[in-house]
Amino acid sequence: MAESTQFLFSYKEVVTALLKQQGIHEGIWSLATSFGIGALNAGPSAEQLSPAAIVPLLAIGIQKVTELNNLSVDASVVNPG
């Protein structure tokens, strides 16, 4: 069997893992992300440059929210204390 080289996770799986890592057992928590933005001129050649944006993902975390949705989980369900 081939060795796995990539593992992908759903939003809820990421939130659940972070809740467990932080020892959080109560509340509704959602995925939180922080993006940056940069600008440059890019193109296939010096004569074909166009202004372009780079949007790096700076951080991934969790934040407490009041409603369940596709980005959130109830900590008391996924990480009971």
N, C-alpha and C positions, 0 to 999 in steps of 0.2 A: 504494500500500500504506500502511496506517495505521501511525503511529509507535507503537512499543511503549512502554507506560507502566508496566509491572510485569514483573519477572523473579522467578521463584520457583526455589529450589534445594533439592535433597534434603539430608538430614543429611550424607551422605557427600560431596556436592559442597562443602558448607561446610567440612568438616574438611579436605578435599583443598586447597581454596583457602588456608586458614589455614596448612597445612603448607608450601605453596609460598611463601607470603608470609614465613614465619619461616625458610625455608631448612632445614627438617627433613627428613632422608633416611632415618632409621632408627626402628624401633619401631612399635608399634600405638598409635594415637591415636584418641580418642573426642571427640565433641561434649560440651562442658561449658557449663552455664548457671547463672546466679545470679538468683534471684528475690527480691523484697522483698514486704512485705505492709503494707497500710494499711487503716484502718477508717474508716467514716463512716456517717451515717444518710442514706438515699436513698429516694426515692419520687416518684410523680407529683404529689403535693401535700403540704403540711405535715401534713395529717390522715392520710396514708397512708405515713408513714416506716417504714422497716425498717432494722435494722443490716445493713451490707453490707461486703464486703471488696474491696479493689483489690489485684491482684497484678501489679505491673510486672515486666517482664523487665529486669534491671539490666545484665547482661553476657552475652556469648556468647564462648566460647573453646574451647580443646582441652586435653585431659589425657591423659597416658600411661596406658595400660591393658594388661592381659595377654591379653585375648581379643578376637577379631573378632566383631562383631555388626552390627545394622542402623544403629548410630550410629558405628561405628569403621572405620578403614582402616589398612592396612599402608603406612607411609610409603615403604618401599623399593620398593613396587609403584607407587604413585601419584605419587611424586616421587623417582625414582632419582637417585643422585648421581653 
